[in-house]
Structures are given as structure tokens and as C-alpha cells.
């Protein structure tokens, strides 16, 4: 399985004051040890670099992300992301353009999205978005919504 990791989880992993034992952060740590493929995309890196302003933090982010599978959106991904956003809006769910693109990349690439953002969990009720869930009974990979 391949995980597309949202900014929300990366931010928690990289913060010094992050609460310990968060299931999503633990899942990312396991995946980074080689238990799963970890994917990212440029907008996630961009969002992280906006939040971490020190030169050393930015260098660490660039180094870490330089070795990950990077999903590059195509023209069609952008078109489909607009469709995802429109479908969600028709159900009363509002997500931003960047989140719609992240959702589309996860859907198109059949990646499981690792996120703490509740908007994605809500969106998964209406579009074919697989969201990592905290394992029940000790399964290390999580479950699909």
C-alpha cells in the first residue's frame, strides 16, 4: 500500500511540541522505516515550508522530501480536482482547492490518504477517497473508509 501523507500529519511529526502517541504520526513513522511507500506532492511541501521558517527546518524538509515519491499533478488531475470540489460542494461539504487536488491525487493513484484533517474524512463519505484509520486489533496498516 502507498500512503499519500497530508500536511497535517507531516506538521505534527516535525513539531517539537507534538503530543506523543498520535496514531497518524506513529503510522507515518512506521511507513518511513520502510513498512510502506510514502508519497508526497509539491503543494504539501509548499504548505510545510510556509509553516517552518527557520533555514535549518526548511533544509531538513527539503532533504526529507527529496527521497520520497513525488506525485506531480497533470492537467487532468487539476480538472478532476475541480470536479471533486464541485461534487463535494453539491453535498454541502466545502474543501479548498489544494485539499481537492490532494484528494484527487490520492484517488487517481489509489493511495491511502494519511491525514488528521476532518474535512478529508467528511469528503470520503461522498468521493472514492481512502482514508487511513487507526487500526483496530493491532493491524499495522489501518483501514479504508
N, CA, C and O atoms as a GROMACS GRO file, in nm:
protein
  580
    1UNK      N    1   0.085  -0.119   0.000
    1UNK     CA    2   0.000   0.000   0.000
    1UNK      C    3   0.089   0.124   0.000
    1UNK      O    4   0.197   0.125   0.059
    2UNK      N    5   0.044   0.226  -0.065
    2UNK     CA    6   0.114   0.353  -0.071
    2UNK      C    7   0.033   0.458   0.005
    2UNK      O    8  -0.088   0.469  -0.013
    3UNK      N    9   0.102   0.533   0.089
    3UNK     CA   10   0.037   0.640   0.165
    3UNK      C   11   0.070   0.775   0.104
    3UNK      O   12   0.186   0.806   0.080
    4UNK      N   13  -0.031   0.854   0.079
    4UNK     CA   14  -0.012   0.994   0.047
    4UNK      C   15  -0.036   1.067   0.178
    4UNK      O   16  -0.147   1.063   0.233
    5UNK      N   17   0.067   1.135   0.228
    5UNK     CA   18   0.060   1.195   0.361
    5UNK      C   19   0.029   1.344   0.348
    5UNK      O   20   0.099   1.418   0.279
    6UNK      N   21  -0.077   1.384   0.414
    6UNK     CA   22  -0.122   1.523   0.413
    6UNK      C   23  -0.034   1.610   0.503
    6UNK      O   24   0.035   1.560   0.592
    7UNK      N   25  -0.038   1.737   0.478
    7UNK     CA   26   0.037   1.836   0.555
    7UNK      C   27   0.011   1.825   0.704
    7UNK      O   28   0.102   1.844   0.785
    8UNK      N   29  -0.112   1.795   0.741
    8UNK     CA   30  -0.148   1.791   0.883
    8UNK      C   31  -0.064   1.690   0.960
    8UNK      O   32  -0.025   1.717   1.074
    9UNK      N   33  -0.035   1.576   0.901
    9UNK     CA   34   0.043   1.473   0.969
    9UNK      C   35   0.192   1.508   0.968
    9UNK      O   36   0.261   1.491   1.069
   10UNK      N   37   0.241   1.555   0.855
   10UNK     CA   38   0.381   1.597   0.849
   10UNK      C   39   0.410   1.706   0.951
   10UNK      O   40   0.512   1.704   1.020
   11UNK      N   41   0.319   1.800   0.961
   11UNK     CA   42   0.338   1.911   1.055
   11UNK      C   43   0.348   1.859   1.199
   11UNK      O   44   0.432   1.904   1.276
   12UNK      N   45   0.262   1.764   1.234
   12UNK     CA   46   0.268   1.705   1.368
   12UNK      C   47   0.398   1.628   1.390
   12UNK      O   48   0.455   1.634   1.499
   13UNK      N   49   0.444   1.557   1.289
   13UNK     CA   50   0.568   1.481   1.301
   13UNK      C   51   0.688   1.574   1.323
   13UNK      O   52   0.778   1.544   1.402
   14UNK      N   53   0.688   1.687   1.254
   14UNK     CA   54   0.803   1.777   1.257
   14UNK      C   55   0.803   1.874   1.375
   14UNK      O   56   0.906   1.935   1.404
   15UNK      N   57   0.691   1.890   1.442
   15UNK     CA   58   0.682   1.984   1.554
   15UNK      C   59   0.747   1.926   1.679
   15UNK      O   60   0.733   1.808   1.708
   16UNK      N   61   0.817   2.010   1.751
   16UNK     CA   62   0.878   1.966   1.877
   16UNK      C   63   0.776   1.944   1.986
   16UNK      O   64   0.795   1.859   2.073
   17UNK      N   65   0.667   2.020   1.982
   17UNK     CA   66   0.566   2.014   2.089
   17UNK      C   67   0.447   1.925   2.053
   17UNK      O   68   0.340   1.936   2.113
   18UNK      N   69   0.466   1.837   1.956
   18UNK     CA   70   0.357   1.748   1.914
   18UNK      C   71   0.323   1.651   2.026
   18UNK      O   72   0.413   1.594   2.088
   19UNK      N   73   0.194   1.631   2.053
   19UNK     CA   74   0.156   1.533   2.156
   19UNK      C   75   0.207   1.394   2.118
   19UNK      O   76   0.196   1.354   2.002
   20UNK      N   77   0.262   1.319   2.213
   20UNK     CA   78   0.315   1.187   2.181
   20UNK      C   79   0.204   1.085   2.155
   20UNK      O   80   0.094   1.096   2.208
   21UNK      N   81   0.237   0.987   2.075
   21UNK     CA   82   0.146   0.875   2.056
   21UNK      C   83   0.029   0.897   1.964
   21UNK      O   84  -0.064   0.816   1.963
   22UNK      N   85   0.031   1.003   1.884
   22UNK     CA   86  -0.078   1.022   1.789
   22UNK      C   87  -0.074   0.912   1.683
   22UNK      O   88   0.031   0.889   1.622
   23UNK      N   89  -0.186   0.842   1.661
   23UNK     CA   90  -0.185   0.726   1.570
   23UNK      C   91  -0.135   0.759   1.430
   23UNK      O   92  -0.063   0.679   1.370
   24UNK      N   93  -0.172   0.874   1.377
   24UNK     CA   94  -0.131   0.910   1.241
   24UNK      C   95   0.020   0.932   1.235
   24UNK      O   96   0.085   0.892   1.138
   25UNK      N   97   0.076   0.994   1.338
   25UNK     CA   98   0.220   1.018   1.342
   25UNK      C   99   0.294   0.885   1.357
   25UNK      O  100   0.397   0.863   1.292
   26UNK      N  101   0.244   0.798   1.440
   26UNK     CA  102   0.305   0.665   1.456
   26UNK      C  103   0.300   0.588   1.324
   26UNK      O  104   0.396   0.520   1.288
   27UNK      N  105   0.188   0.599   1.253
   27UNK     CA  106   0.175   0.531   1.124
   27UNK      C  107   0.276   0.586   1.023
   27UNK      O  108   0.335   0.510   0.946
   28UNK      N  109   0.297   0.717   1.024
   28UNK     CA  110   0.395   0.777   0.933
   28UNK      C  111   0.536   0.731   0.969
   28UNK      O  112   0.615   0.699   0.881
   29UNK      N  113   0.567   0.727   1.098
   29UNK     CA  114   0.700   0.680   1.139
   29UNK      C  115   0.723   0.536   1.093
   29UNK      O  116   0.831   0.504   1.044
   30UNK      N  117   0.622   0.450   1.108
   30UNK     CA  118   0.635   0.311   1.061
   30UNK      C  119   0.658   0.308   0.910
   30UNK      O  120   0.745   0.236   0.861
   31UNK      N  121   0.581   0.386   0.839
   31UNK     CA  122   0.594   0.388   0.693
   31UNK      C  123   0.732   0.436   0.651
   31UNK      O  124   0.791   0.382   0.557
   32UNK      N  125   0.784   0.536   0.718
   32UNK     CA  126   0.916   0.589   0.683
   32UNK      C  127   1.029   0.491   0.712
   32UNK      O  128   1.137   0.501   0.655
   33UNK      N  129   1.003   0.396   0.800
   33UNK     CA  130   1.102   0.290   0.826
   33UNK      C  131   1.100   0.185   0.716
   33UNK      O  132   1.172   0.086   0.724
   34UNK      N  133   1.021   0.206   0.614
   34UNK     CA  134   1.018   0.115   0.501
   34UNK      C  135   0.905   0.017   0.502
   34UNK      O  136   0.901  -0.073   0.418
   35UNK      N  137   0.811   0.032   0.594
   35UNK     CA  138   0.700  -0.062   0.600
   35UNK      C  139   0.595  -0.034   0.492
   35UNK      O  140   0.515  -0.121   0.460
   36UNK      N  141   0.596   0.087   0.437
   36UNK     CA  142   0.503   0.124   0.331
   36UNK      C  143   0.569   0.229   0.242
   36UNK      O  144   0.667   0.292   0.282
   37UNK      N  145   0.516   0.246   0.125
   37UNK     CA  146   0.563   0.352   0.036
   37UNK      C  147   0.498   0.483   0.081
   37UNK      O  148   0.378   0.488   0.104
   38UNK      N  149   0.579   0.587   0.093
   38UNK     CA  150   0.529   0.719   0.132
   38UNK      C  151   0.540   0.812   0.013
   38UNK      O  152   0.647   0.827  -0.046
   39UNK      N  153   0.429   0.874  -0.022
   39UNK     CA  154   0.426   0.967  -0.134
   39UNK      C  155   0.391   1.106  -0.084
   39UNK      O  156   0.329   1.124   0.021
   40UNK      N  157   0.433   1.204  -0.161
   40UNK     CA  158   0.400   1.343  -0.131
   40UNK      C  159   0.371   1.414  -0.263
   40UNK      O  160   0.374   1.353  -0.370
   41UNK      N  161   0.343   1.540  -0.252
   41UNK     CA  162   0.324   1.624  -0.370
   41UNK      C  163   0.373   1.764  -0.338
   41UNK      O  164   0.387   1.801  -0.221
   42UNK      N  165   0.399   1.841  -0.440
   42UNK     CA  166   0.457   1.973  -0.422
   42UNK      C  167   0.378   2.066  -0.332
   42UNK      O  168   0.437   2.144  -0.257
   43UNK      N  169   0.246   2.060  -0.337
   43UNK     CA  170   0.167   2.152  -0.254
   43UNK      C  171   0.182   2.120  -0.106
   43UNK      O  172   0.172   2.210  -0.022
   44UNK      N  173   0.205   1.993  -0.072
   44UNK     CA  174   0.228   1.958   0.069
   44UNK      C  175   0.361   2.017   0.116
   44UNK      O  176   0.370   2.074   0.224
   45UNK      N  177   0.464   2.003   0.033
   45UNK     CA  178   0.593   2.060   0.066
   45UNK      C  179   0.581   2.212   0.079
   45UNK      O  180   0.636   2.272   0.172
   46UNK      N  181   0.509   2.273  -0.013
   46UNK     CA  182   0.490   2.418  -0.010
   46UNK      C  183   0.421   2.461   0.119
   46UNK      O  184   0.463   2.558   0.182
   47UNK      N  185   0.315   2.390   0.158
   47UNK     CA  186   0.245   2.426   0.282
   47UNK      C  187   0.336   2.411   0.403
   47UNK      O  188   0.333   2.495   0.493
   48UNK      N  189   0.417   2.307   0.406
   48UNK     CA  190   0.508   2.288   0.518
   48UNK      C  191   0.614   2.397   0.524
   48UNK      O  192   0.645   2.448   0.632
   49UNK      N  193   0.668   2.433   0.410
   49UNK     CA  194   0.771   2.538   0.408
   49UNK      C  195   0.716   2.673   0.450
   49UNK      O  196   0.791   2.758   0.499
   50UNK      N  197   0.586   2.694   0.433
   50UNK     CA  198   0.524   2.817   0.483
   50UNK      C  199   0.520   2.818   0.634
   50UNK      O  200   0.529   2.924   0.696
   51UNK      N  201   0.505   2.701   0.695
   51UNK     CA  202   0.489   2.692   0.840
   51UNK      C  203   0.619   2.684   0.917
   51UNK      O  204   0.623   2.721   1.034
   52UNK      N  205   0.725   2.636   0.855
   52UNK     CA  206   0.854   2.621   0.921
   52UNK      C  207   0.950   2.721   0.857
   52UNK      O  208   0.996   2.700   0.745
   53UNK      N  209   0.980   2.828   0.929
   53UNK     CA  210   1.052   2.939   0.867
   53UNK      C  211   1.203   2.937   0.888
   53UNK      O  212   1.274   3.002   0.812
   54UNK      N  213   1.254   2.864   0.987
   54UNK     CA  214   1.398   2.865   1.008
   54UNK      C  215   1.467   2.795   0.891
   54UNK      O  216   1.413   2.702   0.831
   55UNK      N  217   1.587   2.842   0.861
   55UNK     CA  218   1.663   2.784   0.750
   55UNK      C  219   1.692   2.636   0.774
   55UNK      O  220   1.687   2.556   0.681
   56UNK      N  221   1.723   2.600   0.899
   56UNK     CA  222   1.755   2.460   0.927
   56UNK      C  223   1.631   2.372   0.910
   56UNK      O  224   1.641   2.260   0.858
   57UNK      N  225   1.514   2.420   0.953
   57UNK     CA  226   1.390   2.343   0.937
   57UNK      C  227   1.358   2.327   0.789
   57UNK      O  228   1.318   2.219   0.745
   58UNK      N  229   1.373   2.433   0.712
   58UNK     CA  230   1.344   2.424   0.569
   58UNK      C  231   1.440   2.329   0.499
   58UNK      O  232   1.400   2.254   0.410
   59UNK      N  233   1.568   2.332   0.539
   59UNK     CA  234   1.665   2.240   0.479
   59UNK      C  235   1.631   2.096   0.512
   59UNK      O  236   1.642   2.008   0.427
   60UNK      N  237   1.589   2.071   0.636
   60UNK     CA  238   1.551   1.936   0.676
   60UNK      C  239   1.430   1.888   0.598
   60UNK      O  240   1.423   1.772   0.558
   61UNK      N  241   1.334   1.976   0.576
   61UNK     CA  242   1.215   1.941   0.498
   61UNK      C  243   1.254   1.907   0.355
   61UNK      O  244   1.210   1.805   0.301
   62UNK      N  245   1.336   1.991   0.294
   62UNK     CA  246   1.378   1.965   0.155
   62UNK      C  247   1.454   1.832   0.145
   62UNK      O  248   1.436   1.757   0.049
   63UNK      N  249   1.539   1.804   0.243
   63UNK     CA  250   1.616   1.679   0.242
   63UNK      C  251   1.525   1.558   0.260
   63UNK      O  252   1.537   1.460   0.187
   64UNK      N  253   1.434   1.566   0.356
   64UNK     CA  254   1.342   1.455   0.383
   64UNK      C  255   1.255   1.426   0.263
   64UNK      O  256   1.238   1.310   0.223
   65UNK      N  257   1.200   1.530   0.205
   65UNK     CA  258   1.104   1.512   0.095
   65UNK      C  259   1.172   1.478  -0.037
   65UNK      O  260   1.108   1.428  -0.129
   66UNK      N  261   1.301   1.507  -0.046
   66UNK     CA  262   1.374   1.478  -0.168
   66UNK      C  263   1.385   1.330  -0.200
   66UNK      O  264   1.410   1.293  -0.315
   67UNK      N  265   1.366   1.244  -0.100
   67UNK     CA  266   1.378   1.100  -0.122
   67UNK      C  267   1.244   1.029  -0.136
   67UNK      O  268   1.239   0.908  -0.159
   68UNK      N  269   1.135   1.103  -0.121
   68UNK     CA  270   1.001   1.043  -0.128
   68UNK      C  271   0.950   1.040  -0.271
   68UNK      O  272   0.995   1.117  -0.356
   69UNK      N  273   0.856   0.951  -0.296
   69UNK     CA  274   0.786   0.951  -0.425
   69UNK      C  275   0.707   1.081  -0.434
   69UNK      O  276   0.626   1.110  -0.346
   70UNK      N  277   0.729   1.159  -0.538
   70UNK     CA  278   0.660   1.287  -0.552
   70UNK      C  279   0.558   1.277  -0.665
   70UNK      O  280   0.592   1.249  -0.780
   71UNK      N  281   0.432   1.300  -0.630
   71UNK     CA  282   0.324   1.296  -0.727
   71UNK      C  283   0.310   1.433  -0.791
   71UNK      O  284   0.287   1.533  -0.723
   72UNK      N  285   0.323   1.437  -0.921
   72UNK     CA  286   0.312   1.563  -0.994
   72UNK      C  287   0.177   1.566  -1.064
   72UNK      O  288   0.151   1.483  -1.150
   73UNK      N  289   0.092   1.662  -1.027
   73UNK     CA  290  -0.041   1.667  -1.090
   73UNK      C  291  -0.033   1.699  -1.238
   73UNK      O  292   0.046   1.783  -1.282
   74UNK      N  293  -0.116   1.632  -1.314
   74UNK     CA  294  -0.129   1.660  -1.456
   74UNK      C  295  -0.242   1.761  -1.476
   74UNK      O  296  -0.312   1.798  -1.382
   75UNK      N  297  -0.258   1.804  -1.598
   75UNK     CA  298  -0.370   1.891  -1.633
   75UNK      C  299  -0.501   1.823  -1.595
   75UNK      O  300  -0.590   1.885  -1.537
   76UNK      N  301  -0.512   1.695  -1.629
   76UNK     CA  302  -0.634   1.620  -1.598
   76UNK      C  303  -0.659   1.610  -1.447
   76UNK      O  304  -0.774   1.614  -1.403
   77UNK      N  305  -0.551   1.599  -1.368
   77UNK     CA  306  -0.569   1.596  -1.222
   77UNK      C  307  -0.631   1.727  -1.173
   77UNK      O  308  -0.717   1.726  -1.085
   78UNK      N  309  -0.588   1.838  -1.230
   78UNK     CA  310  -0.646   1.966  -1.190
   78UNK      C  311  -0.794   1.975  -1.230
   78UNK      O  312  -0.877   2.025  -1.154
   79UNK      N  313  -0.824   1.926  -1.348
   79UNK     CA  314  -0.964   1.924  -1.394
   79UNK      C  315  -1.048   1.836  -1.302
   79UNK      O  316  -1.156   1.875  -1.259
   80UNK      N  317  -0.997   1.717  -1.272
   80UNK     CA  318  -1.069   1.624  -1.184
   80UNK      C  319  -1.080   1.678  -1.042
   80UNK      O  320  -1.181   1.656  -0.976
   81UNK      N  321  -0.978   1.750  -0.995
   81UNK     CA  322  -0.985   1.809  -0.861
   81UNK      C  323  -1.097   1.911  -0.853
   81UNK      O  324  -1.166   1.920  -0.752
   82UNK      N  325  -1.116   1.988  -0.960
   82UNK     CA  326  -1.229   2.081  -0.963
   82UNK      C  327  -1.360   2.004  -0.958
   82UNK      O  328  -1.456   2.047  -0.892
   83UNK      N  329  -1.365   1.890  -1.027
   83UNK     CA  330  -1.485   1.806  -1.022
   83UNK      C  331  -1.510   1.750  -0.883
   83UNK      O  332  -1.624   1.745  -0.838
   84UNK      N  333  -1.404   1.708  -0.814
   84UNK     CA  334  -1.417   1.660  -0.676
   84UNK      C  335  -1.474   1.770  -0.588
   84UNK      O  336  -1.566   1.748  -0.510
   85UNK      N  337  -1.417   1.888  -0.602
   85UNK     CA  338  -1.463   2.002  -0.520
   85UNK      C  339  -1.609   2.034  -0.549
   85UNK      O  340  -1.686   2.062  -0.458
   86UNK      N  341  -1.647   2.031  -0.676
   86UNK     CA  342  -1.786   2.061  -0.712
   86UNK      C  343  -1.882   1.954  -0.662
   86UNK      O  344  -1.991   1.986  -0.612
   87UNK      N  345  -1.842   1.826  -0.673
   87UNK     CA  346  -1.927   1.718  -0.620
   87UNK      C  347  -1.947   1.733  -0.470
   87UNK      O  348  -2.057   1.717  -0.419
   88UNK      N  349  -1.839   1.765  -0.400
   88UNK     CA  350  -1.849   1.781  -0.255
   88UNK      C  351  -1.937   1.901  -0.220
   88UNK      O  352  -2.019   1.894  -0.129
   89UNK      N  353  -1.918   2.010  -0.291
   89UNK     CA  354  -1.998   2.130  -0.264
   89UNK      C  355  -2.147   2.100  -0.283
   89UNK      O  356  -2.230   2.153  -0.210
   90UNK      N  357  -2.180   2.016  -0.381
   90UNK     CA  358  -2.321   1.983  -0.406
   90UNK      C  359  -2.382   1.903  -0.291
   90UNK      O  360  -2.504   1.895  -0.279
   91UNK      N  361  -2.297   1.843  -0.207
   91UNK     CA  362  -2.345   1.768  -0.090
   91UNK      C  363  -2.339   1.854   0.037
   91UNK      O  364  -2.378   1.809   0.145
   92UNK      N  365  -2.289   1.977   0.022
   92UNK     CA  366  -2.276   2.065   0.139
   92UNK      C  367  -2.140   2.061   0.204
   92UNK      O  368  -2.119   2.124   0.308
   93UNK      N  369  -2.045   1.987   0.146
   93UNK     CA  370  -1.910   1.978   0.201
   93UNK      C  371  -1.819   2.073   0.124
   93UNK      O  372  -1.808   2.065   0.002
   94UNK      N  373  -1.755   2.162   0.197
   94UNK     CA  374  -1.664   2.259   0.135
   94UNK      C  375  -1.520   2.221   0.168
   94UNK      O  376  -1.484   2.206   0.285
   95UNK      N  377  -1.436   2.206   0.065
   95UNK     CA  378  -1.292   2.191   0.086
   95UNK      C  379  -1.222   2.290  -0.006
   95UNK      O  380  -1.278   2.332  -0.107
   96UNK      N  381  -1.100   2.324   0.029
   96UNK     CA  382  -1.023   2.418  -0.051
   96UNK      C  383  -0.968   2.353  -0.177
   96UNK      O  384  -0.972   2.231  -0.193
   97UNK      N  385  -0.918   2.436  -0.266
   97UNK     CA  386  -0.864   2.388  -0.393
   97UNK      C  387  -0.744   2.295  -0.373
   97UNK      O  388  -0.732   2.195  -0.442
   98UNK      N  389  -0.657   2.329  -0.279
   98UNK     CA  390  -0.540   2.244  -0.254
   98UNK      C  391  -0.584   2.109  -0.199
   98UNK      O  392  -0.533   2.005  -0.242
   99UNK      N  393  -0.677   2.109  -0.104
   99UNK     CA  394  -0.726   1.982  -0.050
   99UNK      C  395  -0.796   1.899  -0.157
   99UNK      O  396  -0.785   1.776  -0.156
  100UNK      N  397  -0.867   1.964  -0.247
  100UNK     CA  398  -0.932   1.890  -0.356
  100UNK      C  399  -0.827   1.826  -0.447
  100UNK      O  400  -0.846   1.714  -0.494
  101UNK      N  401  -0.717   1.895  -0.470
  101UNK     CA  402  -0.609   1.840  -0.552
  101UNK      C  403  -0.542   1.722  -0.481
  101UNK      O  404  -0.514   1.619  -0.544
  102UNK      N  405  -0.518   1.735  -0.352
  102UNK     CA  406  -0.459   1.624  -0.275
  102UNK      C  407  -0.554   1.504  -0.280
  102UNK      O  408  -0.509   1.391  -0.300
  103UNK      N  409  -0.682   1.528  -0.261
  103UNK     CA  410  -0.780   1.419  -0.267
  103UNK      C  411  -0.777   1.354  -0.405
  103UNK      O  412  -0.778   1.231  -0.415
  104UNK      N  413  -0.774   1.432  -0.509
  104UNK     CA  414  -0.771   1.378  -0.646
  104UNK      C  415  -0.646   1.295  -0.670
  104UNK      O  416  -0.654   1.189  -0.732
  105UNK      N  417  -0.531   1.341  -0.622
  105UNK     CA  418  -0.408   1.264  -0.641
  105UNK      C  419  -0.416   1.130  -0.568
  105UNK      O  420  -0.369   1.028  -0.619
  106UNK      N  421  -0.476   1.130  -0.450
  106UNK     CA  422  -0.494   1.005  -0.375
  106UNK      C  423  -0.588   0.911  -0.450
  106UNK      O  424  -0.562   0.791  -0.461
  107UNK      N  425  -0.696   0.966  -0.499
  107UNK     CA  426  -0.796   0.884  -0.572
  107UNK      C  427  -0.734   0.827  -0.699
  107UNK      O  428  -0.742   0.707  -0.724
  108UNK      N  429  -0.673   0.913  -0.779
  108UNK     CA  430  -0.620   0.872  -0.909
  108UNK      C  431  -0.508   0.769  -0.894
  108UNK      O  432  -0.498   0.676  -0.973
  109UNK      N  433  -0.424   0.787  -0.794
  109UNK     CA  434  -0.311   0.697  -0.775
  109UNK      C  435  -0.340   0.579  -0.685
  109UNK      O  436  -0.252   0.497  -0.658
  110UNK      N  437  -0.464   0.570  -0.638
  110UNK     CA  438  -0.506   0.464  -0.544
  110UNK      C  439  -0.417   0.462  -0.421
  110UNK      O  440  -0.378   0.356  -0.372
  111UNK      N  441  -0.386   0.582  -0.372
  111UNK     CA  442  -0.310   0.595  -0.249
  111UNK      C  443  -0.407   0.608  -0.133
  111UNK      O  444  -0.516   0.663  -0.148
  112UNK      N  445  -0.367   0.558  -0.018
  112UNK     CA  446  -0.445   0.581   0.102
  112UNK      C  447  -0.396   0.714   0.160
  112UNK      O  448  -0.275   0.736   0.172
  113UNK      N  449  -0.489   0.802   0.195
  113UNK     CA  450  -0.453   0.933   0.247
  113UNK      C  451  -0.437   0.925   0.398
  113UNK      O  452  -0.528   0.882   0.470
  114UNK      N  453  -0.321   0.966   0.446
  114UNK     CA  454  -0.293   0.972   0.590
  114UNK      C  455  -0.306   1.118   0.631
  114UNK      O  456  -0.226   1.203   0.591
  115UNK      N  457  -0.408   1.147   0.711
  115UNK     CA  458  -0.441   1.285   0.746
  115UNK      C  459  -0.508   1.291   0.882
  115UNK      O  460  -0.567   1.194   0.928
  116UNK      N  461  -0.497   1.406   0.945
  116UNK     CA  462  -0.576   1.434   1.066
  116UNK      C  463  -0.683   1.537   1.036
  116UNK      O  464  -0.758   1.577   1.125
  117UNK      N  465  -0.691   1.581   0.912
  117UNK     CA  466  -0.785   1.685   0.871
  117UNK      C  467  -0.925   1.624   0.856
  117UNK      O  468  -0.948   1.539   0.770
  118UNK      N  469  -1.016   1.668   0.939
  118UNK     CA  470  -1.153   1.614   0.940
  118UNK      C  471  -1.227   1.640   0.810
  118UNK      O  472  -1.319   1.566   0.775
  119UNK      N  473  -1.188   1.745   0.736
  119UNK     CA  474  -1.253   1.772   0.607
  119UNK      C  475  -1.235   1.655   0.510
  119UNK      O  476  -1.326   1.622   0.436
  120UNK      N  477  -1.116   1.594   0.511
  120UNK     CA  478  -1.094   1.479   0.424
  120UNK      C  479  -1.179   1.360   0.468
  120UNK      O  480  -1.233   1.287   0.384
  121UNK      N  481  -1.191   1.341   0.599
  121UNK     CA  482  -1.274   1.231   0.648
  121UNK      C  483  -1.419   1.250   0.604
  121UNK      O  484  -1.486   1.154   0.564
  122UNK      N  485  -1.467   1.372   0.610
  122UNK     CA  486  -1.602   1.402   0.566
  122UNK      C  487  -1.614   1.384   0.414
  122UNK      O  488  -1.713   1.328   0.366
  123UNK      N  489  -1.515   1.430   0.340
  123UNK     CA  490  -1.517   1.417   0.194
  123UNK      C  491  -1.523   1.272   0.150
  123UNK      O  492  -1.586   1.239   0.050
  124UNK      N  493  -1.456   1.184   0.226
  124UNK     CA  494  -1.452   1.042   0.189
  124UNK      C  495  -1.589   0.976   0.191
  124UNK      O  496  -1.607   0.867   0.136
  125UNK      N  497  -1.686   1.040   0.253
  125UNK     CA  498  -1.823   0.988   0.251
  125UNK      C  499  -1.888   1.004   0.114
  125UNK      O  500  -1.984   0.935   0.081
  126UNK      N  501  -1.835   1.097   0.034
  126UNK     CA  502  -1.900   1.133  -0.091
  126UNK      C  503  -1.816   1.108  -0.216
  126UNK      O  504  -1.870   1.107  -0.327
  127UNK      N  505  -1.687   1.088  -0.200
  127UNK     CA  506  -1.600   1.057  -0.315
  127UNK      C  507  -1.516   0.935  -0.277
  127UNK      O  508  -1.503   0.902  -0.159
  128UNK      N  509  -1.461   0.869  -0.376
  128UNK     CA  510  -1.387   0.744  -0.353
  128UNK      C  511  -1.247   0.770  -0.300
  128UNK      O  512  -1.147   0.741  -0.366
  129UNK      N  513  -1.241   0.824  -0.181
  129UNK     CA  514  -1.115   0.861  -0.116
  129UNK      C  515  -1.091   0.764   0.000
  129UNK      O  516  -1.173   0.754   0.091
  130UNK      N  517  -0.977   0.694  -0.005
  130UNK     CA  518  -0.942   0.601   0.102
  130UNK      C  519  -0.863   0.678   0.209
  130UNK      O  520  -0.758   0.735   0.180
  131UNK      N  521  -0.915   0.677   0.330
  131UNK     CA  522  -0.852   0.747   0.441
  131UNK      C  523  -0.797   0.643   0.538
  131UNK      O  524  -0.867   0.549   0.576
  132UNK      N  525  -0.672   0.660   0.579
  132UNK     CA  526  -0.614   0.573   0.680
  132UNK      C  527  -0.690   0.591   0.811
  132UNK      O  528  -0.720   0.704   0.852
  133UNK      N  529  -0.722   0.480   0.875
  133UNK     CA  530  -0.789   0.482   1.004
  133UNK      C  531  -0.701   0.411   1.105
  133UNK      O  532  -0.628   0.319   1.071
  134UNK      N  533  -0.710   0.456   1.229
  134UNK     CA  534  -0.636   0.389   1.335
  134UNK      C  535  -0.674   0.242   1.338
  134UNK      O  536  -0.792   0.209   1.338
  135UNK      N  537  -0.575   0.156   1.340
  135UNK     CA  538  -0.604   0.012   1.336
  135UNK      C  539  -0.686  -0.034   1.455
  135UNK      O  540  -0.673   0.016   1.566
  136UNK      N  541  -0.770  -0.131   1.429
  136UNK     CA  542  -0.844  -0.199   1.535
  136UNK      C  543  -0.783  -0.338   1.544
  136UNK      O  544  -0.765  -0.406   1.443
  137UNK      N  545  -0.753  -0.380   1.664
  137UNK     CA  546  -0.697  -0.513   1.683
  137UNK      C  547  -0.552  -0.525   1.642
  137UNK      O  548  -0.504  -0.637   1.621
  138UNK      N  549  -0.481  -0.413   1.630
  138UNK     CA  550  -0.338  -0.419   1.610
  138UNK      C  551  -0.289  -0.429   1.467
  138UNK      O  552  -0.168  -0.444   1.446
  139UNK      N  553  -0.375  -0.420   1.368
  139UNK     CA  554  -0.329  -0.423   1.229
  139UNK      C  555  -0.244  -0.300   1.202
  139UNK      O  556  -0.289  -0.189   1.230
  140UNK      N  557  -0.122  -0.316   1.149
  140UNK     CA  558  -0.032  -0.203   1.133
  140UNK      C  559  -0.064  -0.110   1.017
  140UNK      O  560  -0.004  -0.003   1.008
  141UNK      N  561  -0.156  -0.146   0.927
  141UNK     CA  562  -0.175  -0.066   0.808
  141UNK      C  563  -0.298   0.023   0.811
  141UNK      O  564  -0.311   0.112   0.727
  142UNK      N  565  -0.387   0.003   0.903
  142UNK     CA  566  -0.508   0.085   0.905
  142UNK      C  567  -0.615   0.027   0.815
  142UNK      O  568  -0.601  -0.081   0.759
  143UNK      N  569  -0.721   0.101   0.803
  143UNK     CA  570  -0.836   0.054   0.726
  143UNK      C  571  -0.881   0.163   0.632
  143UNK      O  572  -0.851   0.281   0.651
  144UNK      N  573  -0.954   0.123   0.532
  144UNK     CA  574  -1.010   0.219   0.439
  144UNK      C  575  -1.147   0.261   0.487
  144UNK      O  576  -1.221   0.183   0.547
  145UNK      N  577  -1.181   0.387   0.458
  145UNK     CA  578  -1.315   0.437   0.489
  145UNK      C  579  -1.409   0.392   0.381
  145UNK      O  580  -1.528   0.423   0.386
   0.00000   0.00000   0.00000
